[in-house]
Amino acid sequence: MSGNGAFMTSRTLQTIGQQVGRRSWAEPWKIKMVEPLRMISREEREVALNEAGYNTFLLRSDDVYIDLLTDSGTSAMSDRQWAGMMVADEAYAGSRNFYHLEEAVHRYYGYQFVIPTHQGRGAEHLISRVAIEPGQFVPGNMYFTTTRHHQELAGGTFVDVIIDEAHDAAVIHPFKGNVDLDKLEALIAREGAARIAYVSLAGTVNMAGGQPVSMANVKALRALCDRHGIKLYLDATRMVENAFFIQEREEGYADRSIAAILFEFCGYTDGAWMSAKKDSLVNIGGWLAINDPVMFEELRNLVVVFEGLHTYGGLAGRDMEAIAIGIAESVQDDHVRSRIGQVRYLGDLLNIWRIPIVQPVGGHAVFLDAREFYPHVPQVEFPAQTLAAELYLDSGIRSMERGVASAGRDAATGNHHFPRLELTRLAIPRRVYTQAHMDVVAESVRAVYQARAETRGLRMVYEPKYLRFFQAKFERL
Ligand SMILES: *Cc1c(COP(=O)(O)O)cnc(C)c1O
């Protein structure tokens, strides 16, 4: 790419090698099958980006070199998962793979009743419809795009009750995903417990930079919810990664396995929805799980309308099998350590080079702080979208905007939401790229950073009505 990759890599090794007593560790797998990457010229990238309206979601993946758009559905499956797909049961009803999935969720997440869905938002749709009455509030630890959208479609109003630290990219806090219990109490005091649909808790908060929630926080939250008779539901999408941070940072958990921590955490909640495309190492799928038999009955009925029969929920038997095996693989301590270790490797390089990123580095991605990157680009000119475009132009690396474009507009006033965090996300697919790929990424970010003064922002020229960031188009100012 930049031609000096070998030089930078050896410099990195020198820096890391200075840590006394360092012992390297590596991924707990080896590679059996490879997929060639394609690299196009800068001129071709300029054409491609123009055609895509400066939106990385609208690029063809054949025009991308290293794809860090998302860690969703982009993981590499194991030989065991592929083998499981080949012997799957494609019965319409009662597929044995559904029972494997049910058993895996029961065993590792602990919930009583399980409903498969085609992906996470299918589950969000169902729970929002069943658990929210129009006019109710849904407090949560920072919003997620599809989660909040389904809560609003069901007539709810999302209220952010995450701790203040989460909104500041530079602040170091071990559990930046924690709920601020005072904010939640204040909301309940103001609106009354009956107007709270449920508390919407996410394990490792995506929009805050992949930041975890502590076990102490979920315990306290459980007690608070019990005092007021409010349900607590979990977005378990990256809860395995959250368990790693508890093991690493919270007193009393260093000797507990990821699986044990995950199980305990989920035990404080009343149910969960899941995008299996993240933690569970599959390309498609999700589920909804719940302990209340009455609600389960309603959800099991509703899934037939929107997803499919309750023993497949929009998934093929082979997909359910891949999830069942993926769940078991995903909770292995050495897997999680190497997954988050790779994300940190990239973050450490950028920290060494003093490039502004969200601190501390989270579980699934490194988030570039576009405000600090481009202080001369006002937020209405989409600094994070601009940064994603520049990275693609420099090296063919694809990232994603997580700032004002993703935040959308206020449902009542129609004005842009202006989130304090204006971020460009480098999401790392699981088990897909090597350390050398991470070097190439870091060097490209540095090149874009060095050229930052000349960079100008963007203007939105096409804006879809829902979840606009997926399909919006932009022009260079
Ligand atoms: C991806 C994601 C979802 C939605 O899941 P899909 O499988 O993309 O529909 C929900 N919550 C979080 C935190 C996510 O990252």
The ligand as a Gaussian input file, in Angstrom:
#p B3LYP/6-31G(d) Opt

LIG

0 1
 C      -26.101000      -5.443000      14.932000
 C      -26.780000      -5.062000      16.165000
 C      -28.172000      -5.186000      16.309000
 C      -29.066000      -5.583000      15.159000
 O      -28.802000      -6.851000      14.694000
 P      -28.875000      -7.261000      13.136000
 O      -28.483000      -8.688000      13.157000
 O      -27.932000      -6.377000      12.390000
 O      -30.286000      -7.056000      12.697000
 C      -28.709000      -4.869000      17.530000
 N      -27.959000      -4.436000      18.557000
 C      -26.631000      -4.281000      18.451000
 C      -25.839000      -3.792000      19.605000
 C      -26.001000      -4.573000      17.248000
 O      -24.687000      -4.385000      17.140000

